[in-house]
């Protein structure tokens, strides 16, 4: 069973609107949690990295939150743009740095 | 500074054929990784290297071999390709394991189809 579960699997959003993606994990011990953006046909690119002690981290219009107690994270996209259309991958780092990847949430932003 | 590059970008093989995927990085990173990405699944680690001359097995190593003869290059080999190896392969590099705020930098991927 995947130790990193993301929801929804996909979503469609109108340009200019906000959306929130969810990530639940069971990885233990926990080192850090990352969100990556993967454009179609490209490799993943890091958006945010949060360690155990961080609750929120922003990168422009992207804001990630982390609740290490409930093992949940979210990625909020504000005022979406067409260029935000991509797959967003939650990645959790456990012991020695081993990464566990979620399957991703496919976001489509329409005009 | 090209970052992480992969060759080839696309390849079609017949069952039983062999091939080598090349990954190169110009960031002087010690650590390099090979992943495969399949629909509906997260990236899975095939093999990794913690430095020149070293390699180690990841989560799904069967059917693959790797070599790290030079620090900047990491080769992934398929000795006898099988349809189950149809996938998109990503190489990544980092300066240290995934602790702290270390980031893995990914290449653009190689789309491999095995008929």
Interface residues (C-beta under 8 A of the other chain):
Chain A: X2 X4 X31 X32 X34 X41 X42 X43 X44 X45 X46 X49 X51 X89 X93 X96 X97 X98 X99 X100 X101 X102 X103 X104
Chain B: X4 X40 X41 X42 X43 X44 X45 X90 X92 X96 X97 X98 X99 X100 X101 X102 X103 X104 X105 X106 X107 X108 X109
